[in-house]
Each structure stands twice: as structure tokens, then as C-alpha cells.
């Protein structure tokens, strides 16, 4: 459903005019969000490689630039870091 094929299939389902218009708006929003998320992922990846040990940490299965950056943010111990850790699925407390 979230792939391009799924989105195309969803767009081809006949709907009432208002509902079809709303679906189109939501699909455009999804495309914009995906673009923004990709930009953010690129920025996080750049940050992930600025600290020593990033490559070693990212050799663990399931640890990519986002989790690796969350790990280092939590490790720094600031209040913002604790909130970031919770967003990354970790409990820094």
C-alpha cells in the first residue's frame, strides 16, 4: 500500500468527488513528507560519521545512522538527549 504500485492502485479506486480530492491531497502530502524524511535521513547519516566509532557501531545488525546517532546523543546525557533516546525506542533512564 505504501509502495508506488500500492499508491497507484489506491489512486485508481473510484471514489466520490470530495473523497477522491481528499485522497489526492493526502497522497501529495505523503510524497512531500517522504522527501523531507529523506533529507533528514541524509543529515543524520552525515552526523553519524562525524564521531569516532561510528563505523564499528554500525556493523551491528539493525544499527544504522539513525540509531547510531541516537546512541551518541543519549550517551552525551543532556535532557534533550534523554528525549531523543525515548524517540529512538530506548529508555535512557
N, C-alpha and C positions, 0 to 999 in steps of 0.2 A: 504494500500500500504506500510506503514512503519512497519507493524507488521511482524512477522516471516512468517505467512501464505501469506501475500501480497508479501514479498520478494521472497518467494518460487515460487509464481505464476508468478512474473515478470521474475525470472530466467528461467522459463520453456517456455517463449515465444521464438520461433525460430527467430534468427537474423543472419545477415551476420557475417562472422568470426570476422572481425575487431570490429564491433559493439558489438558482444557478449563478446569479450575480454574486451572491454572498460566497459561494464556493470558489468562484474565480478570484475574489478578493483575498480569501484565505490562502489559496494556492500561491498568489503573488507574495503575500506576507511570508509564507514558508520559504519561498525562494530567497527573499531578502534576508531572512534570519539565517538561512544556510550560508549565504555569502558572508554575513557578519561573523558567524561562528567560525568559518574557515579562516578569516583574517585573525580572529582572536587565537585560534589554534596555532597559527604561524608565529604570532608574537610570543606565545607561551613556549613554543619549541625553540625560538631564538634565546629566550631567557634560560631555558633548561640547559643549554650548552655553555652558558657563561660561568658556571660554577664547576670547580674540580669534582670529579667523581660522578659526573652525570652519566657518562657512557657506561661505567660499571654498574650503576644503579639500574640503568635501563636495559641491562642484559637479563634482568629477572623477568620471567613471563608476566605479562599484564601490566608492566610498568613502562609507560611511555612518557613523553614530555610533560603531559598534564599532571599525572600522578607524581612524577619526579619533582616538579615544581611545587606541588602541594607539600610533599615531604620536606623540602628545604624550607618552605615558608613556616611550617609547623615547628621545625627544628629551631628556627630563629626565636620562637617563644613570645612574640608580641600578641596582643589581644586580637589584632586583625588576623594574625596567623592562625589563632585558635578557631576563629570563624571560618577561615578558608579551609582548614582541616575538616571541619564538620561538613562543609560543602563538598569536599572530595571523598566523603564517605568514611572519614577517620574520626576518632574521638580523641583529641589531643589531651584531654584531662586525665 
